[in-house]
Amino acid sequence: ALMEYPEVALTYLSLIADKGRARTEMARIVANQDDLTPVAGMMIATDGKRVGGVLEELVASREEVSEILLAAASLLPRPVR
């Protein structure tokens, strides 16, 4: 049910004590989104920086957001060649 409201789910996960598990679950939620903009923000073409998104508001650093996004990418199915 939380997948329907990813911002709420991510906020909840940011509050739990087990940060390792929280980040793993955050990555899973991010990987299941059709539109990443609300959760991950967007890239600025001129400088390559990511801005916005609920993750930026919830985690301690940009590096941590990047780690969650990388973990989410690793959960995606690989394209068939």
Secondary structure in CASP SS format (residue, H / E / C, confidence):
PFRMAT SS
TARGET T0000
AUTHOR 0000-0000-0000
METHOD secondary structure of the structure
MODEL  1
A C 1.00
L H 1.00
M H 1.00
E H 1.00
Y C 1.00
P H 1.00
E H 1.00
V H 1.00
A H 1.00
L H 1.00
T H 1.00
Y H 1.00
L H 1.00
S H 1.00
L H 1.00
I C 1.00
A C 1.00
D C 1.00
K H 1.00
G H 1.00
R H 1.00
A H 1.00
R H 1.00
T H 1.00
E H 1.00
M H 1.00
A H 1.00
R H 1.00
I H 1.00
V H 1.00
A H 1.00
N C 1.00
Q C 1.00
D C 1.00
D C 1.00
L C 1.00
T H 1.00
P H 1.00
V H 1.00
A H 1.00
G C 1.00
M E 1.00
M E 1.00
I C 1.00
A C 1.00
T C 1.00
D C 1.00
G C 1.00
K C 1.00
R E 1.00
V E 1.00
G C 1.00
G C 1.00
V H 1.00
L H 1.00
E H 1.00
E H 1.00
L H 1.00
V C 1.00
A C 1.00
S C 1.00
R H 1.00
E H 1.00
E H 1.00
V H 1.00
S H 1.00
E H 1.00
I H 1.00
L H 1.00
L H 1.00
A H 1.00
A H 1.00
A H 1.00
S H 1.00
L H 1.00
L C 1.00
P C 1.00
R C 1.00
P C 1.00
V C 1.00
R C 1.00
END
